[in-house]
Amino acid sequence: MAKTCKSQEEIANDAIKNALKALRKRHLLEEAAHRPAFEALSRPIASQGSEWKEKAESLQLELQQCYKAQSRLSEQLVVEVAESRALKASVQVKETAIAEMQKELTEVREERSQLKLDLEQKIKALELVMSENSELKAQLEQMTTKANKAEAENKMLIDRWMLEKMKDAERLNEANALYEDMVQRLKASGLEQLARQQVDGIVRRSEEGAEFFLESNIPSTCKYRLNAHEGGCAAILFEYNSSRLITGGQDRSVKVWDTNTGTVSSNLHGCLCSVLDLTITHDNRSVIAASSSNNLYVWDLNSGRVRHTLTGHTEKVCAVDVSKVSSRHVVSAAYDRTIKVWDLMKGYCTNTIIFHSNCNALSFSMDGQTIFSGHVDGNLRLWDIQTGKLLSEVAAHSLAVTSISLSRNGNVVLTSGRDNLHNLFDVRSLEVCGTLRASGNRVASNWSRSCISPDDNHVAAGSADGSVYIWSISKGDIVSTLKEHSSSVLCCKWSGMGKPLASADKNGTVCVWT
């Protein structure tokens, strides 16, 4: 390319030189042609004046044309020189680009070599994994054979066990006959024994896991003011047959308190977001928390370790309850418009109920076969836990239901709503059997929890003004107003022992009332 540009420049220079030679030659020829005219000038002007004048004008015109031709040739020369320089610069740029591309090509070749080497290594690793996979398949087949053999042995052992159980049943029948005879003999002494069990207002039950409780008193004094959580406390509950209090807050912690001393007994860690609701199994072994992390967390209360993390909801879980018959079944509700039933023994969901209105509150019935749910549309609904079928529903409130609480005998369910009403429903007919209200009582949030006292005589509910209102169910009137909180009260809970009463607010303060 450079040679081509150089030859063009030489051609231009030669053309200019040839043009100049031609001009000089023409000039000499013109001088020769005009020499007679100059010689004639030496003659008398009068005789040849007009002829010289014509020749002079003609020569002047030709000279101007020569100057114009020379000017055009000079301009053409400048343009061609500029073009040659531009072409030369373009050639240099392209040569630089070619050098860079050659460098990139070298790098790409080196990278390709490295990739080829890596590919060979990965192929070797894959062959090794495939061989290991073949060995694992062989081991799996051996283990499957052993498992089938163990299953057959297990079936044989079950058959033998069933035979032994039948023998035990026969022996039990004999024992039952003896027992019936003894019952007849102890009938008279049974009344005396029952009287002893009812001393000091304590009623005890002989069934395994049953509770005992004291006649509830109306609290009036704040025994302890606990700075329980940072950012608010929305969930509290008492252990069964105990005065130990469990609280959960927005600081992602769950704490166990001794209400006799006002101190923390233990901390349950592992929750990733705010705790919105709590429940506890009837054997006091497991605590379950509903969290805004879309999960439920199950702790072993004795060890403080997380037993299960129940995943499946796609929005924050706002309500949870455990069966009153079995500590195995748990129900939860989330803002993904689902209610889920969980098996704690297996650690996974066994049934999902989908409904168009979000559920804010849940409660198991006393038989453990149905659940009550309170929804944003203000309705109270009753569901079959096995089939997920809607059994019944009633318009409980004009605004969202925030709380559901079942009485101790299971005959009455308490609902609270954003319309600032607390309604009592007969479980058998789902008809309103009482409505509690107060002029200053305002429900603070969609998850404000109210409660019924253990003796089913009173209702406690928090208010947005920081007060705790207590109503008499039989009279429908306020019997006490407790003032200690400085912010909205979110939840109240009565101990199954009859006292104390606990309340929690948006600042994370928990008050223990006696």
C-alpha positions as CSV (number, residue, x, y, z in Angstrom):
1,M,0.0,0.0,0.0
2,A,2.9,2.3,0.9
3,K,4.5,1.6,-2.5
4,T,1.3,2.4,-4.3
5,C,1.0,5.8,-2.5
6,K,4.7,6.7,-3.3
7,S,4.3,5.9,-7.0
8,Q,1.3,8.2,-7.2
9,E,3.2,11.0,-5.5
10,E,6.1,10.6,-8.0
11,I,3.7,10.6,-10.9
12,A,2.3,13.9,-9.7
13,N,5.7,15.4,-9.3
14,D,6.7,14.2,-12.8
15,A,3.5,15.7,-14.2
16,I,4.3,19.0,-12.7
17,K,7.8,19.0,-14.0
18,N,6.6,18.1,-17.5
19,A,4.1,20.9,-17.3
20,L,6.8,23.4,-16.3
21,K,9.1,22.2,-19.1
22,A,6.2,22.5,-21.6
23,L,5.6,26.1,-20.4
24,R,9.2,27.0,-20.7
25,K,9.4,25.4,-24.1
26,R,6.3,27.3,-25.2
27,H,7.7,30.5,-23.7
28,L,10.8,30.1,-25.7
29,L,8.8,29.3,-28.8
30,E,6.7,32.4,-28.2
31,E,9.8,34.5,-27.7
32,A,11.1,33.2,-31.0
33,A,7.7,33.9,-32.6
34,H,7.6,37.4,-31.1
35,R,11.2,38.3,-31.9
36,P,10.1,39.8,-35.2
37,A,7.7,41.9,-33.3
38,F,10.4,43.1,-31.0
39,E,12.6,43.8,-33.9
40,A,9.8,45.6,-35.5
41,L,9.7,47.8,-32.4
42,S,13.0,49.2,-33.4
43,R,11.3,50.3,-36.6
44,P,9.3,53.4,-36.7
45,I,6.3,53.1,-34.5
46,A,4.0,55.0,-36.7
47,S,4.3,52.3,-39.5
48,Q,3.7,49.2,-37.4
49,G,1.9,50.5,-34.3
50,S,-1.4,48.9,-34.8
51,E,0.1,45.5,-35.7
52,W,2.2,45.5,-32.5
53,K,-0.7,46.5,-30.4
54,E,-2.8,43.5,-31.6
55,K,0.1,41.1,-31.1
56,A,0.8,42.5,-27.6
57,E,-2.9,42.0,-26.6
58,S,-2.9,38.5,-28.0
59,L,0.3,37.6,-26.2
60,Q,-1.1,39.2,-23.0
61,L,-4.2,37.0,-23.3
62,E,-2.1,33.8,-23.8
63,L,0.1,34.7,-20.9
64,Q,-3.0,35.0,-18.6
65,Q,-4.2,31.7,-19.8
66,C,-0.8,30.2,-19.0
67,Y,-1.0,31.6,-15.5
68,K,-4.4,30.2,-15.0
69,A,-3.3,26.7,-16.2
70,Q,-0.3,26.9,-13.8
71,S,-2.6,27.9,-10.9
72,R,-4.9,24.9,-11.7
73,L,-1.9,22.6,-11.8
74,S,-0.7,23.9,-8.4
75,E,-4.1,23.4,-6.8
76,Q,-4.3,19.9,-8.2
77,L,-0.8,19.2,-6.8
78,V,-1.8,20.4,-3.3
79,V,-4.9,18.2,-3.3
80,E,-3.0,15.2,-4.5
81,V,-0.3,15.8,-1.8
82,A,-3.0,16.0,0.9
83,E,-4.6,12.8,-0.3
84,S,-1.3,11.0,-0.3
85,R,-0.7,12.1,3.3
86,A,-4.2,11.0,4.4
87,L,-3.6,7.6,2.7
88,K,-0.3,7.3,4.4
89,A,-1.9,8.0,7.8
90,S,-4.7,5.5,7.1
91,V,-2.1,2.8,6.2
92,Q,-0.3,3.5,9.6
93,V,-3.7,3.1,11.5
94,K,-4.4,-0.2,9.7
95,E,-1.0,-1.5,10.3
96,T,-1.4,-0.7,14.1
97,A,-4.8,-2.5,14.1
98,I,-3.3,-5.5,12.4
99,A,-0.6,-5.7,15.1
100,E,-3.2,-5.5,17.8
101,M,-5.3,-8.2,16.1
102,Q,-2.3,-10.4,15.9
103,K,-1.7,-9.9,19.6
104,E,-5.3,-10.7,20.4
105,L,-5.1,-13.8,18.2
106,T,-2.1,-15.0,20.1
107,E,-3.9,-14.5,23.4
108,V,-7.0,-16.3,22.2
109,R,-4.8,-19.2,21.1
110,E,-3.2,-19.4,24.5
111,E,-6.6,-19.2,26.2
112,R,-7.9,-22.0,23.9
113,S,-5.0,-24.1,24.9
114,Q,-5.7,-23.5,28.6
115,L,-9.4,-24.3,28.1
116,K,-8.5,-27.5,26.3
117,L,-6.3,-28.5,29.2
118,D,-9.1,-27.7,31.7
119,L,-11.6,-29.7,29.6
120,E,-9.3,-32.7,29.7
121,Q,-9.1,-32.4,33.5
122,K,-12.9,-32.1,33.8
123,I,-13.4,-35.1,31.6
124,K,-11.1,-37.1,33.8
125,A,-13.0,-35.9,37.0
126,L,-16.3,-36.8,35.3
127,E,-15.0,-40.3,34.5
128,L,-14.0,-40.6,38.2
129,V,-17.5,-39.4,39.4
130,M,-19.2,-41.8,37.0
131,S,-17.1,-44.7,38.4
132,E,-18.0,-43.7,42.0
133,N,-21.6,-43.4,41.0
134,S,-21.5,-46.9,39.6
135,E,-20.1,-48.1,42.9
136,L,-22.7,-46.2,44.9
137,K,-25.5,-47.8,42.7
138,A,-24.1,-51.2,43.5
139,Q,-24.0,-50.3,47.2
140,L,-27.6,-49.0,47.0
141,E,-28.8,-52.3,45.4
142,Q,-27.1,-54.1,48.3
143,M,-28.8,-51.8,50.9
144,T,-32.2,-52.2,49.1
145,T,-31.8,-55.9,49.3
146,K,-31.0,-55.7,53.0
147,A,-33.9,-53.2,53.6
148,N,-36.4,-55.6,51.9
149,K,-35.1,-58.4,54.1
150,A,-35.4,-56.2,57.2
151,E,-38.9,-55.2,56.1
152,A,-39.9,-58.9,55.9
153,E,-38.4,-59.6,59.3
154,N,-40.2,-56.5,60.6
155,K,-43.5,-57.8,59.3
156,M,-42.9,-61.1,60.9
157,L,-42.1,-59.4,64.2
158,I,-45.3,-57.2,63.9
159,D,-47.3,-60.4,63.4
160,R,-45.8,-61.9,66.6
161,W,-46.3,-58.6,68.4
162,M,-50.0,-58.5,67.4
163,L,-50.4,-62.1,68.7
164,E,-48.9,-61.0,72.0
165,K,-51.2,-57.9,72.0
166,M,-54.2,-60.2,71.6
167,K,-53.0,-62.2,74.6
168,D,-52.6,-59.0,76.5
169,A,-56.1,-57.9,75.5
170,E,-57.5,-61.1,76.9
171,R,-55.6,-60.5,80.2
172,L,-56.8,-56.9,80.1
173,N,-60.4,-58.0,79.8
174,E,-59.9,-60.1,82.9
175,A,-58.4,-57.1,84.7
176,N,-61.4,-54.9,83.6
177,A,-63.8,-57.3,85.1
178,L,-61.9,-57.2,88.4
179,Y,-61.8,-53.4,88.0
180,E,-65.5,-53.0,87.6
181,D,-66.0,-55.1,90.7
182,M,-63.6,-52.7,92.6
183,V,-65.4,-49.7,91.2
184,Q,-68.6,-50.9,92.7
185,R,-66.9,-51.3,96.0
186,L,-65.3,-47.9,95.9
187,K,-68.3,-45.9,94.8
188,A,-69.1,-44.7,98.3
189,S,-65.5,-43.6,99.0
190,G,-65.3,-41.8,95.6
191,L,-67.4,-38.8,96.7
192,E,-65.0,-38.3,99.6
193,Q,-62.0,-38.4,97.3
194,L,-63.6,-35.9,94.9
195,A,-64.2,-33.5,97.7
196,R,-60.5,-33.7,98.7
197,Q,-59.6,-32.9,95.1
198,Q,-61.7,-29.6,95.2
199,V,-60.0,-28.1,98.3
200,D,-59.2,-24.3,98.0
201,G,-61.0,-24.1,94.6
202,I,-58.5,-26.3,92.8
203,V,-60.0,-28.7,90.3
204,R,-57.8,-31.6,89.2
205,R,-58.2,-34.1,86.3
206,S,-56.8,-37.6,86.3
207,E,-56.3,-37.7,82.5
208,E,-52.7,-37.6,81.3
209,G,-51.6,-34.0,80.4
210,A,-54.7,-32.4,81.8
211,E,-54.5,-29.0,83.5
212,F,-55.4,-27.7,86.9
213,F,-56.4,-24.1,87.5
214,L,-57.3,-21.6,90.2
215,E,-60.4,-19.4,90.2
216,S,-59.3,-16.3,88.3
217,N,-58.9,-13.0,90.1
218,I,-59.3,-9.5,88.7
219,P,-55.8,-8.0,88.5
220,S,-55.2,-4.5,89.7
221,T,-51.5,-4.1,90.3
222,C,-48.5,-4.1,87.9
223,K,-46.1,-6.5,89.6
224,Y,-43.4,-6.2,87.0
225,R,-42.7,-4.0,84.0
226,L,-40.3,-5.9,81.8
227,N,-38.3,-4.4,78.9
228,A,-38.7,-7.6,77.0
229,H,-38.0,-6.8,73.4
230,E,-36.7,-4.0,71.1
231,G,-39.2,-2.7,68.5
232,G,-42.3,-4.3,69.9
233,C,-43.8,-7.5,71.3
234,A,-46.8,-9.0,69.5
235,A,-46.9,-12.5,71.0
236,I,-47.0,-13.8,74.6
237,L,-48.2,-17.0,76.3
238,F,-47.9,-18.9,79.6
239,E,-46.7,-22.5,80.0
240,Y,-49.4,-24.9,81.0
241,N,-49.8,-25.5,84.7
242,S,-47.0,-22.9,85.2
243,S,-46.6,-19.2,85.8
244,R,-43.6,-19.0,83.3
245,L,-44.2,-16.5,80.5
246,I,-42.9,-16.8,76.9
247,T,-42.6,-13.7,74.8
248,G,-41.7,-13.1,71.1
249,G,-40.8,-9.7,69.5
250,Q,-39.6,-7.8,66.5
251,D,-36.0,-8.3,67.6
252,R,-36.3,-11.9,66.4
253,S,-35.9,-13.3,69.9
254,V,-38.1,-15.6,72.0
255,K,-37.6,-15.3,75.8
256,V,-38.9,-17.4,78.8
257,W,-39.6,-15.3,82.0
258,D,-40.1,-16.3,85.6
259,T,-43.0,-14.1,86.6
260,N,-42.3,-14.7,90.3
261,T,-39.0,-12.9,90.0
262,G,-39.3,-10.9,86.8
263,T,-36.2,-12.4,85.3
264,V,-35.3,-14.2,82.1
265,S,-35.1,-18.0,82.5
266,S,-33.9,-18.8,79.0
267,N,-33.6,-17.4,75.4
268,L,-34.6,-19.3,72.3
269,H,-32.5,-18.2,69.2
270,G,-32.8,-19.1,65.5
271,C,-35.7,-17.0,64.3
272,L,-34.7,-14.9,61.3
273,C,-37.4,-12.2,61.4
274,S,-40.1,-10.7,63.7
275,V,-42.2,-13.1,65.8
276,L,-45.9,-12.5,65.1
277,D,-47.5,-15.3,67.1
278,L,-46.6,-18.1,69.6
279,T,-48.1,-21.4,70.8
280,I,-46.9,-24.2,73.0
281,T,-47.7,-28.0,73.1
282,H,-49.7,-29.2,76.1
283,D,-46.7,-31.2,77.5
284,N,-44.7,-27.9,77.6
285,R,-42.0,-29.5,75.5
286,S,-42.2,-27.5,72.3
287,V,-42.7,-23.8,71.5
288,I,-43.8,-22.9,67.9
289,A,-43.3,-19.3,66.6
290,A,-44.9,-17.8,63.5
291,S,-42.5,-15.4,61.8
292,S,-42.5,-12.7,59.1
293,S,-39.7,-14.7,57.5
294,N,-42.5,-16.9,55.9
295,N,-41.4,-19.8,58.2
296,L,-42.4,-21.4,61.5
297,Y,-39.8,-22.3,64.1
298,V,-40.2,-25.2,66.6
299,W,-37.9,-25.2,69.7
300,D,-37.4,-27.9,72.3
301,L,-38.1,-25.9,75.4
302,N,-35.8,-27.9,77.6
303,S,-32.7,-27.7,75.4
304,G,-33.5,-24.4,73.7
305,R,-32.6,-25.9,70.3
306,V,-34.6,-25.6,67.1
307,R,-36.2,-28.9,66.3
308,H,-37.9,-28.0,63.0
309,T,-38.1,-25.1,60.6
310,L,-41.4,-25.5,58.8
311,T,-41.2,-24.0,55.3
312,G,-44.0,-23.7,52.7
313,H,-45.7,-20.4,53.2
314,T,-44.7,-17.7,50.6
315,E,-45.7,-14.7,52.8
316,K,-45.4,-13.8,56.5
317,V,-46.9,-16.2,58.9
318,C,-49.2,-14.3,61.2
319,A,-51.0,-17.0,63.3
320,V,-50.3,-20.5,64.7
321,D,-52.0,-22.9,67.1
322,V,-51.4,-26.5,68.3
323,S,-54.0,-29.2,68.8
324,K,-55.5,-29.4,72.3
325,V,-55.8,-33.2,71.9
326,S,-52.4,-34.1,70.3
327,S,-49.1,-32.2,70.5
328,R,-48.4,-33.5,67.0
329,H,-50.7,-31.4,64.9
330,V,-50.1,-27.6,64.3
331,V,-52.1,-25.2,62.1
332,S,-50.7,-21.9,60.7
333,A,-52.0,-19.0,58.6
334,A,-50.1,-16.6,56.4
335,Y,-50.7,-13.7,54.1
336,D,-50.4,-15.9,51.1
337,R,-54.1,-16.7,51.6
338,T,-53.4,-20.2,52.9
339,I,-54.0,-22.2,56.1
340,K,-51.6,-25.1,56.5
341,V,-51.8,-28.2,58.8
342,W,-48.4,-29.6,59.9
343,D,-47.3,-32.9,61.4
344,L,-44.6,-32.1,64.0
345,M,-43.5,-35.7,64.2
346,K,-42.7,-35.7,60.5
347,G,-41.9,-32.1,60.2
348,Y,-43.9,-31.3,57.0
349,C,-47.3,-30.0,55.8
350,T,-50.1,-32.5,55.6
351,N,-52.9,-30.3,54.2
352,T,-53.3,-26.8,52.7
353,I,-56.5,-24.7,52.7
354,I,-56.6,-21.9,50.2
355,F,-59.1,-19.0,50.7
356,H,-59.6,-15.6,49.0
357,S,-59.4,-13.7,52.3
358,N,-56.3,-13.5,54.4
359,C,-56.5,-15.1,57.8
360,N,-55.3,-13.1,60.9
361,A,-56.1,-15.6,63.8
362,L,-56.5,-19.3,64.3
363,S,-57.6,-21.7,67.1
364,F,-58.1,-25.4,67.3
365,S,-61.4,-26.7,68.7
366,M,-61.4,-28.9,71.8
367,D,-61.8,-32.1,69.8
368,G,-58.8,-31.3,67.6
369,Q,-60.8,-32.1,64.4
370,T,-61.8,-28.6,63.4
371,I,-60.2,-25.1,63.4
372,F,-61.6,-21.6,63.8
373,S,-60.2,-18.9,61.6
374,G,-60.7,-15.1,61.7
375,H,-60.3,-13.3,58.4
376,V,-59.6,-9.8,57.0
377,D,-63.1,-9.7,55.5
378,G,-64.5,-9.9,59.1
379,N,-65.9,-13.4,59.0
380,L,-65.4,-16.3,61.4
381,R,-65.0,-19.7,59.7
382,L,-64.9,-23.3,60.8
383,W,-62.8,-25.9,58.9
384,D,-62.5,-29.6,58.9
385,I,-58.8,-30.4,59.5
386,Q,-58.7,-33.7,57.6
387,T,-60.5,-32.7,54.4
388,G,-59.9,-28.9,54.4
389,K,-63.6,-28.4,53.8
390,L,-65.4,-25.2,55.0
391,L,-68.0,-26.4,57.6
392,S,-69.5,-23.1,58.5
393,E,-69.0,-19.3,58.6
394,V,-70.5,-16.3,60.2
395,A,-70.1,-12.5,59.8
396,A,-68.4,-11.8,63.1
397,H,-67.2,-8.2,62.6
398,S,-67.7,-5.3,60.1
399,L,-63.9,-5.0,59.8
400,A,-61.0,-7.4,60.0
401,V,-61.0,-10.1,62.8
402,T,-57.8,-9.7,64.8
403,S,-58.0,-12.4,67.5
404,I,-59.7,-15.8,68.3
405,S,-59.7,-17.3,71.8
406,L,-61.5,-20.4,72.9
407,S,-63.0,-20.8,76.4
408,R,-61.7,-23.5,78.7
409,N,-64.8,-25.7,78.3
410,G,-64.7,-25.2,74.5
411,N,-68.3,-24.0,74.3
412,V,-67.6,-20.3,73.6
413,V,-65.2,-18.6,71.2
414,L,-64.1,-15.0,71.6
415,T,-63.4,-12.9,68.5
416,S,-62.0,-9.3,68.4
417,G,-62.1,-7.0,65.4
418,R,-60.9,-3.7,64.0
419,D,-64.5,-2.4,64.6
420,N,-63.4,-2.3,68.3
421,L,-65.9,-5.0,69.3
422,H,-65.3,-8.3,71.2
423,N,-67.9,-10.9,70.4
424,L,-68.7,-14.2,72.2
425,F,-70.0,-17.0,70.0
426,D,-71.7,-20.2,71.0
427,V,-69.5,-22.9,69.3
428,R,-72.5,-25.2,68.6
429,S,-74.6,-22.7,66.8
430,L,-72.1,-19.9,65.9
431,E,-74.6,-17.4,67.3
432,V,-73.5,-14.3,69.2
433,C,-74.1,-14.8,72.9
434,G,-72.4,-11.6,74.1
435,T,-70.8,-8.4,72.8
436,L,-68.2,-6.5,74.8
437,R,-67.3,-2.9,74.1
438,A,-65.9,0.3,75.7
439,S,-65.8,3.9,74.6
440,G,-62.1,4.2,75.0
441,N,-61.2,0.7,73.8
442,R,-59.6,0.8,70.3
443,V,-58.0,-2.3,68.7
444,A,-54.5,-1.3,67.8
445,S,-53.6,-3.7,64.9
446,N,-54.7,-6.6,62.7
447,W,-53.0,-9.0,65.2
448,S,-54.2,-7.5,68.5
449,R,-54.8,-10.6,70.7
450,S,-57.5,-10.7,73.5
451,C,-58.1,-13.6,75.9
452,I,-60.6,-15.3,78.2
453,S,-59.8,-15.9,81.8
454,P,-59.2,-19.6,82.8
455,D,-62.5,-19.7,84.8
456,D,-64.4,-18.4,81.7
457,N,-65.7,-15.4,83.7
458,H,-63.7,-12.5,82.3
459,V,-62.2,-11.1,79.0
460,A,-59.0,-9.0,78.8
461,A,-58.1,-6.9,75.8
462,G,-55.5,-4.2,75.1
463,S,-56.2,-0.8,73.5
464,A,-54.4,1.7,71.3
465,D,-54.3,4.2,74.2
466,G,-52.1,1.9,76.3
467,S,-54.9,0.6,78.6
468,V,-55.9,-3.0,79.3
469,Y,-59.7,-3.4,79.7
470,I,-61.3,-6.3,81.6
471,W,-65.0,-7.2,81.2
472,S,-67.2,-9.5,83.1
473,I,-68.7,-12.0,80.7
474,S,-71.9,-12.6,82.7
475,K,-72.6,-8.8,83.2
476,G,-71.1,-7.5,80.0
477,D,-69.6,-4.5,81.9
478,I,-66.0,-3.3,82.5
479,V,-64.8,-4.4,85.9
480,S,-61.3,-3.0,85.7
481,T,-59.1,-0.8,83.5
482,L,-55.3,-1.2,83.9
483,K,-53.0,1.7,82.9
484,E,-49.3,1.2,82.8
485,H,-48.3,1.0,79.2
486,S,-47.1,4.1,77.3
487,S,-48.0,2.8,73.8
488,S,-50.6,0.6,72.1
489,V,-51.2,-2.8,73.8
490,L,-51.0,-5.6,71.2
491,C,-51.8,-8.7,73.2
492,C,-53.0,-10.0,76.6
493,K,-52.7,-13.5,78.1
494,W,-54.0,-15.1,81.3
495,S,-52.1,-17.8,83.1
496,G,-53.9,-21.1,83.4
497,M,-53.2,-20.9,87.1
498,G,-55.7,-18.1,87.4
499,K,-53.1,-15.4,87.8
500,P,-51.1,-13.5,86.7
501,L,-52.3,-11.6,83.6
502,A,-49.6,-10.4,81.1
503,S,-49.9,-7.7,78.5
504,A,-47.4,-6.5,75.8
505,D,-47.2,-3.3,73.7
506,K,-45.6,-1.8,70.6
507,N,-42.5,-0.6,72.5
508,G,-41.7,-4.2,73.6
509,T,-42.7,-3.7,77.2
510,V,-44.4,-6.5,79.0
511,C,-46.5,-5.9,82.2
512,V,-47.3,-8.7,84.6
513,W,-50.5,-7.9,86.6
514,T,-51.7,-9.5,89.9
